[in-house]
Amino acid sequence: MSGYPLLDAARLRAAFGLLDRALARRRVKADVLLYGGAAMLLAYDADRSTRDADSVFRPDGPVLEAAAEVADELGLGRGWLNQQASVYLPPAATTHERAVFDRPVHDGPNLRVTAMNPRYLLAMKVHASRGDQDVTDIGVLADALGLADATEVLAVAQDVYGDEPLPARSRPAVETALERRGGERGRNGS
């Protein structure tokens, strides 16, 4: 997807509006379940951008066709809306979908987009702990959940992922996120 513009909240909202209209022309109603950076942008007002909208959607074929039309119209990469990272979803994402995806971010006549709730998204970010953006997102989500220390954050992640062990990099990422968050609070006077 290199060479295509990054998606900020405004561009994502525009893309979902156009996707809604493209689905209406096809007489298709669809659901998109967001997680990752797109969920951070639209449901948690994170100050960031993303390359794509990691999601699960149905019906697959019509949504992919309509998303390709939106990509062409807005100059986005064809994979702006994709399901590629769905293998990393916690098990409850498929067994308890309504509880996991409970943050509406677009509710149009033909398209409903719902973001992952902060508990599950935090667990995914802790489990991934891939770099600076995940660390920042962990801080935002810990704030959203009112979590004060690394033990609490790691306990949420472990609870969500059950028997699957968290990677060794998770604890340092969480500690860094909480240290930064404390520094931001101190600089902001709160």
ZARO-313778 format. One record per residue: residue number from 1; x, y, z of N, C-alpha, C in turn. Coordinates in steps of 0.2 Angstrom, whole numbers. Atoms other than C-alpha are relative to their C-alpha. Layout:
% ZARO-313778
+-----+-------+-------+-------+-------+-------+-------+-------+-------+-------+
! seq !   nxx !   nyy !   nzz !  caxx !  cayy !  cazz !   cxx !   cyy !   czz !
+-----+-------+-------+-------+-------+-------+-------+-------+-------+-------+
! NUM !     X !     Y !     Z !     X !     Y !     Z !     X !     Y !     Z !
...
+-----+-------+-------+-------+-------+-------+-------+-------+-------+-------+
This chain:
% ZARO-313778
+-----+-------+-------+-------+-------+-------+-------+-------+-------+-------+
! seq !   nxx !   nyy !   nzz !  caxx !  cayy !  cazz !   cxx !   cyy !   czz !
+-----+-------+-------+-------+-------+-------+-------+-------+-------+-------+
!   1 !     4 !    -6 !     0 !     0 !     0 !     0 !     4 !     6 !     0 !
!   2 !    -4 !    -6 !     0 !    15 !    12 !    -1 !    -2 !     4 !    -6 !
!   3 !     1 !    -5 !     6 !    13 !    27 !   -12 !    -8 !     2 !     1 !
!   4 !     6 !    -2 !    -1 !    -5 !    29 !    -6 !    -1 !     4 !     6 !
!   5 !     1 !    -4 !    -6 !   -11 !    42 !     7 !    -2 !    -4 !     6 !
!   6 !     2 !     3 !    -6 !   -12 !    37 !    25 !    -7 !     3 !     1 !
!   7 !     7 !    -1 !    -2 !   -30 !    37 !    32 !     0 !     3 !     7 !
!   8 !     1 !    -3 !    -6 !   -34 !    49 !    45 !    -8 !     0 !     2 !
!   9 !     7 !     1 !    -2 !   -51 !    50 !    54 !    -5 !     3 !    -5 !
!  10 !     5 !    -3 !     5 !   -59 !    62 !    41 !     0 !    -4 !    -6 !
!  11 !     0 !     4 !     6 !   -53 !    52 !    26 !    -3 !    -7 !     1 !
!  12 !     3 !     6 !    -1 !   -59 !    36 !    34 !    -8 !     1 !     1 !
!  13 !     7 !    -1 !     0 !   -76 !    43 !    38 !    -3 !     1 !    -7 !
!  14 !     2 !    -1 !     7 !   -77 !    49 !    20 !     0 !    -7 !    -4 !
!  15 !    -1 !     6 !     3 !   -72 !    32 !    14 !    -6 !    -5 !     2 !
!  16 !     6 !     4 !    -2 !   -86 !    23 !    24 !    -6 !     3 !    -2 !
!  17 !     6 !    -3 !     3 !   -99 !    36 !    18 !     0 !    -2 !    -7 !
!  18 !     0 !     2 !     7 !   -94 !    32 !     0 !    -1 !    -8 !     0 !
!  19 !     1 !     7 !     0 !   -94 !    13 !     4 !    -7 !    -1 !     1 !
!  20 !     8 !     1 !    -1 !  -112 !    15 !    11 !    -4 !     1 !    -6 !
!  21 !     3 !    -2 !     6 !  -117 !    23 !    -5 !     1 !    -5 !    -6 !
!  22 !    -2 !     5 !     5 !  -108 !    10 !   -16 !    -4 !    -6 !     1 !
!  23 !     4 !     6 !    -1 !  -117 !    -4 !    -7 !    -7 !     1 !    -1 !
!  24 !     7 !    -2 !     2 !  -134 !     5 !    -9 !    -1 !    -1 !    -7 !
!  25 !     1 !     1 !     8 !  -131 !     5 !   -28 !    -1 !    -7 !    -1 !
!  26 !     0 !     7 !     1 !  -129 !   -14 !   -26 !    -5 !    -3 !     3 !
!  27 !     6 !     3 !    -4 !  -144 !   -16 !   -15 !     3 !    -5 !     5 !
!  28 !    -3 !     5 !    -4 !  -133 !   -24 !    -2 !     1 !     4 !     7 !
!  29 !    -1 !    -3 !    -7 !  -133 !   -21 !    17 !     6 !    -4 !     3 !
!  30 !    -6 !     3 !    -3 !  -116 !   -25 !    26 !     2 !     3 !     7 !
!  31 !    -3 !    -1 !    -6 !  -107 !   -25 !    42 !     7 !     0 !     0 !
!  32 !    -7 !     0 !     0 !   -89 !   -20 !    45 !     2 !     1 !     8 !
!  33 !    -2 !     0 !    -7 !   -81 !   -24 !    62 !     8 !     2 !     0 !
!  34 !    -7 !    -3 !     0 !   -65 !   -13 !    65 !     4 !    -2 !     6 !
!  35 !    -5 !     1 !    -5 !   -50 !   -16 !    75 !     6 !     4 !    -2 !
!  36 !    -6 !    -3 !     2 !   -32 !    -9 !    75 !    -1 !     7 !    -1 !
!  37 !     0 !    -7 !     1 !   -28 !     8 !    69 !    -6 !     4 !    -2 !
!  38 !     6 !    -3 !     2 !   -44 !    12 !    61 !    -5 !     1 !     6 !
!  39 !     5 !     0 !    -6 !   -54 !     8 !    77 !     3 !     5 !     5 !
!  40 !    -3 !    -5 !    -5 !   -41 !    19 !    87 !    -3 !     7 !    -3 !
!  41 !     2 !    -7 !     3 !   -45 !    34 !    75 !    -7 !     1 !     1 !
!  42 !     7 !    -1 !     0 !   -64 !    32 !    74 !    -4 !    -1 !     7 !
!  43 !     4 !     1 !    -6 !   -69 !    26 !    91 !     3 !     3 !     6 !
!  44 !    -4 !    -2 !    -6 !   -55 !    32 !   103 !     3 !     7 !    -2 !
!  45 !    -3 !    -7 !     2 !   -50 !    49 !    94 !     7 !     0 !     1 !
!  46 !    -8 !     0 !    -1 !   -32 !    44 !    94 !     3 !     4 !    -5 !
!  47 !    -4 !    -4 !     4 !   -20 !    56 !    87 !     5 !    -4 !    -5 !
!  48 !    -5 !     5 !     4 !   -13 !    45 !    73 !    -3 !     0 !    -7 !
!  49 !     3 !     2 !     7 !   -16 !    39 !    55 !     2 !    -7 !    -1 !
!  50 !    -1 !     7 !     1 !   -16 !    22 !    48 !     0 !    -2 !    -8 !
!  51 !    -1 !     2 !     8 !   -12 !    13 !    31 !    -6 !    -3 !    -2 !
!  52 !     6 !     3 !     2 !   -28 !     3 !    31 !    -5 !    -1 !     6 !
!  53 !     6 !     1 !    -5 !   -44 !    -2 !    40 !     0 !    -8 !     1 !
!  54 !     0 !     7 !    -2 !   -41 !   -19 !    48 !    -7 !    -2 !     2 !
!  55 !     7 !     1 !    -1 !   -58 !   -27 !    49 !    -2 !    -7 !    -2 !
!  56 !     4 !     6 !     2 !   -70 !   -42 !    47 !    -6 !     3 !    -3 !
!  57 !     6 !    -3 !     3 !   -84 !   -39 !    35 !    -4 !    -5 !    -3 !
!  58 !     5 !     4 !     4 !   -99 !   -47 !    27 !    -5 !     4 !    -3 !
!  59 !    -3 !     6 !     4 !  -104 !   -51 !    14 !     6 !     2 !    -3 !
!  60 !    -6 !    -2 !     2 !   -87 !   -52 !     8 !     1 !     2 !    -7 !
!  61 !    -1 !    -2 !     7 !   -88 !   -51 !   -11 !    -3 !     7 !    -1 !
!  62 !     3 !    -7 !     1 !  -100 !   -36 !   -12 !     4 !     6 !     4 !
!  63 !    -4 !    -5 !    -3 !   -90 !   -27 !     1 !     7 !     2 !    -3 !
!  64 !    -6 !    -1 !     4 !   -74 !   -30 !    -8 !     0 !     4 !    -6 !
!  65 !     1 !    -4 !     6 !   -81 !   -24 !   -24 !    -1 !     8 !     1 !
!  66 !     2 !    -7 !    -2 !   -88 !    -8 !   -16 !     6 !     3 !     2 !
!  67 !    -6 !    -3 !    -3 !   -72 !    -5 !    -7 !     5 !     2 !    -5 !
!  68 !    -4 !    -1 !     6 !   -62 !    -6 !   -23 !    -2 !     6 !    -4 !
!  69 !     3 !    -6 !     4 !   -74 !     7 !   -31 !     2 !     6 !     5 !
!  70 !    -1 !    -5 !    -5 !   -71 !    18 !   -15 !     8 !     2 !    -1 !
!  71 !    -7 !    -1 !     1 !   -52 !    16 !   -17 !     2 !     4 !    -6 !
!  72 !    -1 !    -4 !     6 !   -52 !    22 !   -35 !    -3 !     7 !     1 !
!  73 !     3 !    -7 !     0 !   -63 !    37 !   -31 !     4 !     4 !     5 !
!  74 !    -4 !    -4 !    -5 !   -52 !    42 !   -16 !     7 !     0 !    -1 !
!  75 !    -7 !     1 !     1 !   -35 !    37 !   -23 !     3 !    -4 !     6 !
!  76 !    -3 !     4 !    -6 !   -33 !    24 !    -9 !     3 !    -7 !    -3 !
!  77 !    -2 !     7 !     2 !   -24 !     7 !   -11 !    -6 !    -5 !     1 !
!  78 !     6 !     4 !     0 !   -36 !    -7 !   -15 !    -1 !    -4 !     7 !
!  79 !     0 !     4 !    -6 !   -32 !   -15 !     2 !    -2 !     5 !     6 !
!  80 !     2 !    -4 !    -6 !   -38 !     0 !    12 !    -5 !    -3 !     5 !
!  81 !     5 !     4 !    -4 !   -52 !   -11 !    19 !     2 !    -7 !    -1 !
!  82 !    -2 !     6 !     1 !   -46 !   -28 !    22 !    -1 !    -5 !     6 !
!  83 !     1 !     5 !    -6 !   -47 !   -44 !    33 !     6 !    -4 !     1 !
!  84 !    -6 !     4 !     0 !   -29 !   -49 !    32 !     3 !    -1 !     7 !
!  85 !    -3 !     1 !    -7 !   -25 !   -47 !    51 !    -5 !    -3 !     4 !
!  86 !     5 !     3 !    -4 !   -41 !   -56 !    57 !     3 !    -6 !     3 !
!  87 !    -3 !     6 !    -3 !   -30 !   -71 !    61 !     3 !     1 !     7 !
!  88 !    -3 !    -2 !    -7 !   -23 !   -61 !    76 !    -6 !     2 !     5 !
!  89 !     6 !    -2 !    -4 !   -41 !   -58 !    83 !     0 !    -5 !     6 !
!  90 !     0 !     5 !    -6 !   -43 !   -65 !   101 !    -6 !    -5 !    -1 !
!  91 !     6 !     4 !     2 !   -55 !   -80 !   101 !    -7 !     2 !     1 !
!  92 !     6 !    -3 !    -2 !   -69 !   -71 !   109 !    -3 !     4 !    -6 !
!  93 !     2 !    -4 !     6 !   -70 !   -60 !    93 !    -5 !    -3 !    -4 !
!  94 !     5 !     3 !     4 !   -79 !   -73 !    84 !    -6 !    -4 !     4 !
!  95 !     6 !     4 !    -4 !   -89 !   -82 !    98 !    -4 !     5 !     4 !
!  96 !     4 !    -5 !    -4 !   -95 !   -66 !   107 !     1 !     7 !    -4 !
!  97 !    -1 !    -5 !     5 !   -95 !   -54 !    92 !    -3 !     7 !     3 !
!  98 !     4 !    -6 !    -2 !  -108 !   -42 !    99 !     3 !     4 !     6 !
!  99 !    -3 !    -3 !    -6 !   -99 !   -40 !   116 !     7 !     3 !    -2 !
! 100 !    -6 !    -3 !     2 !   -82 !   -37 !   107 !     0 !     6 !    -4 !
! 101 !     0 !    -6 !     4 !   -87 !   -25 !    94 !    -7 !     4 !     2 !
! 102 !     5 !    -3 !    -3 !   -98 !   -13 !   103 !     0 !     8 !    -1 !
! 103 !    -1 !    -8 !     1 !   -93 !     5 !    97 !    -2 !     2 !    -7 !
! 104 !     2 !    -2 !     6 !  -103 !    11 !    83 !     4 !     6 !    -3 !
! 105 !    -4 !    -6 !     3 !   -93 !    23 !    71 !    -4 !     2 !    -6 !
! 106 !     4 !    -2 !     6 !  -105 !    23 !    56 !    -6 !    -4 !    -1 !
! 107 !     6 !     4 !     0 !  -123 !    18 !    55 !    -4 !     3 !    -6 !
! 108 !     3 !    -2 !     6 !  -129 !    21 !    37 !    -6 !    -4 !    -2 !
! 109 !     6 !     4 !     3 !  -144 !    14 !    27 !     3 !    -7 !    -2 !
! 110 !    -2 !     7 !     3 !  -133 !     0 !    19 !     6 !    -2 !     4 !
! 111 !    -7 !     2 !    -3 !  -117 !     0 !    30 !     0 !     2 !     8 !
! 112 !    -1 !    -1 !    -7 !  -115 !    -2 !    49 !     8 !    -2 !     1 !
! 113 !    -7 !     1 !    -2 !   -97 !     0 !    55 !     1 !     0 !     8 !
! 114 !    -1 !     0 !    -7 !   -93 !    -5 !    73 !     7 !    -2 !     2 !
! 115 !    -7 !     1 !    -2 !   -76 !    -4 !    82 !     0 !    -5 !     6 !
! 116 !    -1 !     4 !    -5 !   -69 !   -16 !    94 !     0 !     4 !     7 !
! 117 !     0 !    -4 !    -7 !   -72 !   -11 !   113 !     7 !     0 !     2 !
! 118 !    -6 !    -1 !    -2 !   -57 !    -5 !   122 !     4 !    -6 !     4 !
! 119 !    -3 !     5 !    -4 !   -54 !   -20 !   133 !     4 !    -5 !    -5 !
! 120 !    -3 !     5 !     5 !   -51 !   -32 !   118 !     5 !     3 !    -5 !
! 121 !    -5 !    -3 !     4 !   -42 !   -19 !   108 !     6 !     1 !     4 !
! 122 !    -6 !     0 !    -4 !   -30 !   -16 !   122 !     3 !    -7 !     0 !
! 123 !    -3 !     7 !     0 !   -27 !   -35 !   123 !     4 !    -1 !    -6 !
! 124 !    -3 !     1 !     6 !   -23 !   -35 !   105 !     6 !     4 !    -1 !
! 125 !    -6 !    -5 !     0 !   -11 !   -20 !   106 !     5 !    -3 !     4 !
! 126 !    -5 !     3 !    -5 !    -2 !   -28 !   121 !     3 !    -6 !    -3 !
! 127 !    -3 !     6 !     3 !    -1 !   -45 !   112 !     4 !     2 !    -6 !
! 128 !    -4 !    -1 !     6 !     6 !   -37 !    96 !     6 !     4 !     3 !
! 129 !    -5 !    -4 !    -3 !    17 !   -24 !   105 !     6 !     1 !    -6 !
! 130 !    -5 !     0 !     6 !    26 !   -21 !    88 !     4 !     6 !     0 !
! 131 !    -5 !    -6 !     0 !    33 !    -4 !    91 !    -4 !     6 !     3 !
! 132 !     2 !    -6 !    -3 !    30 !    14 !    95 !    -8 !     2 !     0 !
! 133 !     7 !    -2 !     1 !    12 !    16 !    88 !    -4 !    -5 !     5 !
! 134 !     4 !     4 !    -5 !     6 !     1 !    98 !     1 !     2 !     7 !
! 135 !    -1 !    -3 !    -7 !    14 !     8 !   114 !    -4 !     6 !     1 !
! 136 !     4 !    -5 !    -1 !     5 !    24 !   111 !    -7 !    -2 !     1 !
! 137 !     6 !     3 !     0 !   -11 !    15 !   108 !    -2 !    -3 !     7 !
! 138 !     1 !     3 !    -7 !    -9 !     5 !   124 !    -2 !     5 !     5 !
! 139 !     1 !    -5 !    -5 !    -8 !    21 !   134 !    -7 !     3 !    -1 !
! 140 !     7 !    -3 !     1 !   -24 !    28 !   126 !    -5 !    -5 !     2 !
! 141 !     5 !     5 !    -2 !   -34 !    12 !   129 !     1 !    -1 !     7 !
! 142 !    -1 !     1 !    -8 !   -27 !    10 !   147 !    -4 !     6 !     3 !
! 143 !     4 !    -6 !    -3 !   -34 !    28 !   150 !    -7 !    -1 !    -1 !
! 144 !     7 !     1 !     1 !   -50 !    23 !   142 !    -3 !    -5 !     5 !
! 145 !     3 !     5 !    -5 !   -52 !     9 !   154 !     2 !     1 !     7 !
! 146 !    -2 !    -2 !    -7 !   -45 !    18 !   169 !     5 !    -5 !     3 !
! 147 !    -5 !     4 !    -2 !   -31 !     6 !   171 !     7 !     4 !     2 !
! 148 !    -5 !    -5 !    -3 !   -17 !    13 !   182 !     7 !    -3 !     0 !
! 149 !    -7 !     3 !    -1 !    -2 !     0 !   182 !     0 !    -6 !    -5 !
! 150 !    -1 !     5 !     5 !     6 !   -13 !   171 !    -3 !    -7 !     1 !
! 151 !     3 !     7 !    -2 !     0 !   -28 !   181 !    -8 !     0 !    -2 !
! 152 !     7 !    -1 !     2 !   -18 !   -22 !   178 !    -1 !    -1 !    -8 !
! 153 !     0 !     0 !     7 !   -15 !   -20 !   159 !     1 !    -7 !    -2 !
! 154 !    -2 !     6 !     2 !    -7 !   -36 !   157 !    -5 !    -6 !     2 !
! 155 !     5 !     4 !    -2 !   -20 !   -45 !   167 !    -6 !     0 !    -5 !
! 156 !     5 !     0 !     5 !   -33 !   -39 !   155 !     2 !    -4 !    -7 !
! 157 !    -2 !     4 !     6 !   -23 !   -45 !   140 !     0 !    -7 !     1 !
! 158 !     0 !     7 !    -2 !   -20 !   -62 !   148 !    -7 !    -3 !     0 !
! 159 !     7 !     3 !    -1 !   -39 !   -64 !   152 !    -3 !     0 !    -7 !
! 160 !     3 !     1 !     7 !   -44 !   -60 !   134 !     3 !    -5 !    -4 !
! 161 !    -3 !     6 !     4 !   -31 !   -72 !   126 !     0 !    -6 !     4 !
! 162 !     0 !     6 !    -3 !   -33 !   -85 !   139 !     6 !    -4 !     1 !
! 163 !    -6 !     4 !     0 !   -21 !   -99 !   138 !     6 !     2 !    -4 !
! 164 !    -6 !    -2 !     4 !   -10 !   -91 !   125 !     4 !     5 !     3 !
! 165 !    -4 !    -5 !    -4 !     5 !   -83 !   133 !     1 !     6 !    -4 !
! 166 !    -2 !    -7 !     3 !     9 !   -65 !   130 !     7 !     0 !    -2 !
! 167 !    -7 !     0 !     2 !    25 !   -62 !   121 !     4 !     4 !     5 !
! 168 !    -4 !    -3 !    -5 !    40 !   -56 !   132 !     0 !     7 !    -2 !
! 169 !    -1 !    -7 !     1 !    40 !   -39 !   123 !    -6 !     4 !     3 !
! 170 !     7 !    -4 !    -2 !    22 !   -35 !   130 !     2 !     4 !     6 !
! 171 !    -1 !    -4 !    -6 !    28 !   -30 !   148 !     4 !     6 !    -1 !
! 172 !    -4 !    -6 !     1 !    41 !   -18 !   142 !    -4 !     5 !    -4 !
! 173 !     5 !    -5 !     3 !    28 !   -10 !   130 !    -5 !     3 !     4 !
! 174 !     5 !    -3 !    -5 !    15 !    -8 !   143 !     3 !     5 !     5 !
! 175 !    -3 !    -4 !    -4 !    27 !    -1 !   155 !     2 !     7 !    -3 !
! 176 !    -1 !    -6 !     4 !    33 !    12 !   142 !    -6 !     4 !    -1 !
! 177 !     7 !    -3 !     1 !    15 !    16 !   138 !    -2 !     4 !     6 !
! 178 !     2 !    -3 !    -6 !    11 !    20 !   156 !     5 !     5 !     2 !
! 179 !    -5 !    -5 !    -2 !    27 !    29 !   159 !    -1 !     7 !    -4 !
! 180 !     2 !    -5 !     4 !    23 !    40 !   144 !    -6 !     4 !     2 !
! 181 !     7 !    -3 !    -2 !     5 !    43 !   149 !     1 !     4 !     7 !
! 182 !    -1 !    -4 !    -7 !    11 !    48 !   167 !     4 !     7 !    -2 !
! 183 !    -3 !    -6 !     2 !    23 !    61 !   158 !    -4 !     5 !    -3 !
! 184 !     5 !    -4 !     4 !     9 !    67 !   147 !    -4 !     4 !     6 !
! 185 !     4 !    -3 !    -6 !    -2 !    70 !   163 !     4 !     5 !     3 !
! 186 !    -4 !    -5 !    -4 !    12 !    79 !   172 !     1 !     6 !    -4 !
! 187 !    -1 !    -5 !     4 !    15 !    90 !   157 !    -6 !     4 !    -1 !
! 188 !     6 !    -3 !     2 !    -3 !    94 !   154 !    -3 !     3 !     7 !
! 189 !     3 !    -3 !    -7 !    -6 !    98 !   173 !    -6 !    -4 !     3 !
! 190 !     6 !     4 !    -3 !   -19 !    84 !   176 !     3 !    -5 !     4 !
+-----+-------+-------+-------+-------+-------+-------+-------+-------+-------+
